[in-house]
């Protein structure tokens, strides 16, 4: 259960990190070449100036869904860590076993 939760936390964030990084590389290359990056068409323009549109505004639903999946993963991870498990020796917790009777 913890493994599934951790995957749900990390996978969406990793996907968005890769997508955001690749987009920022394209923007940086455009600006270095002397152009203006148009975020609505995702193209470099050397003739007109384009306004900046934040990533969270351009991909609003995708960001919200990814954050929701990560939050679900966090809840699953916390729930999985609160589950009772036997100790490392495999013994039962105190008070749950049967008592031996002393032989007289």
C-alpha positions as CSV (number, residue, x, y, z in Angstrom):
1,X,0.0,0.0,0.0
2,X,2.9,2.4,0.7
3,X,4.4,1.6,-2.6
4,X,1.2,2.5,-4.5
5,X,0.9,5.7,-2.5
6,X,4.5,6.7,-3.2
7,X,4.0,6.0,-6.9
8,X,0.9,8.2,-6.9
9,X,2.8,11.0,-5.1
10,X,5.9,10.9,-7.3
11,X,4.6,10.0,-10.8
12,X,2.4,13.0,-11.6
13,X,5.0,15.4,-10.2
14,X,7.8,13.8,-12.2
15,X,5.7,14.0,-15.4
16,X,5.0,17.7,-14.9
17,X,8.6,18.4,-14.0
18,X,9.7,16.8,-17.3
19,X,7.0,18.7,-19.3
20,X,7.7,22.0,-17.6
21,X,11.5,21.6,-18.1
22,X,11.2,20.8,-21.8
23,X,8.9,23.8,-22.3
24,X,11.2,26.1,-20.4
25,X,14.1,24.9,-22.6
26,X,12.1,25.9,-25.7
27,X,11.3,29.3,-24.2
28,X,14.9,29.9,-23.2
29,X,16.2,29.0,-26.7
30,X,13.7,31.4,-28.2
31,X,14.6,34.3,-25.9
32,X,18.4,33.6,-26.5
33,X,17.8,33.9,-30.2
34,X,16.2,37.3,-29.7
35,X,12.6,36.3,-30.1
36,X,9.4,36.4,-28.0
37,X,7.8,33.2,-27.0
38,X,4.0,33.0,-27.7
39,X,2.6,30.7,-25.0
40,X,-0.8,30.3,-26.7
41,X,0.7,28.9,-29.9
42,X,3.9,27.5,-28.2
43,X,6.0,29.1,-31.0
44,X,8.8,31.6,-31.1
45,X,7.9,34.9,-32.8
46,X,10.5,37.4,-34.1
47,X,7.9,39.9,-35.3
48,X,5.4,40.4,-32.5
49,X,5.7,40.5,-28.7
50,X,3.7,38.0,-26.7
51,X,2.5,38.1,-23.1
52,X,3.6,35.6,-20.5
53,X,0.9,33.2,-19.4
54,X,1.7,31.1,-16.3
55,X,2.0,27.4,-16.6
56,X,-0.8,26.8,-14.0
57,X,-3.1,28.9,-16.1
58,X,-2.3,27.2,-19.4
59,X,-2.6,23.7,-18.0
60,X,-5.2,24.3,-15.2
61,X,-7.0,21.0,-15.3
62,X,-3.9,18.9,-15.8
63,X,-2.2,20.6,-12.8
64,X,-5.3,20.2,-10.6
65,X,-5.7,16.5,-11.5
66,X,-2.0,15.8,-10.9
67,X,-2.1,17.5,-7.5
68,X,-5.2,15.6,-6.6
69,X,-3.6,12.3,-7.6
70,X,-0.5,13.2,-5.5
71,X,-2.7,14.1,-2.5
72,X,-4.5,10.8,-2.9
73,X,-1.1,9.1,-2.9
74,X,-0.2,11.0,0.3
75,X,-3.4,9.8,2.0
76,X,-2.8,6.2,0.9
77,X,0.7,6.4,2.2
78,X,-0.3,7.7,5.6
79,X,-3.2,5.2,5.9
80,X,-0.7,2.4,5.0
81,X,1.8,3.5,7.6
82,X,-0.9,3.6,10.3
83,X,-1.9,-0.1,9.7
84,X,-1.0,-2.5,12.5
85,X,1.8,-4.9,11.7
86,X,3.5,-7.6,13.7
87,X,6.8,-6.7,15.2
88,X,10.1,-7.8,13.6
89,X,10.2,-11.0,15.7
90,X,6.7,-12.1,14.7
91,X,5.5,-12.1,18.3
92,X,2.0,-10.9,19.3
93,X,1.5,-7.7,21.2
94,X,1.2,-8.0,25.0
95,X,-2.1,-9.2,26.2
96,X,-3.3,-10.9,23.0
97,X,-1.8,-14.3,23.5
98,X,-2.9,-17.3,25.5
99,X,-1.4,-17.9,28.9
100,X,0.3,-21.1,29.8
101,X,-0.9,-22.8,33.0
102,X,1.8,-23.6,35.5
103,X,2.1,-27.3,36.1
104,X,2.0,-28.3,39.8
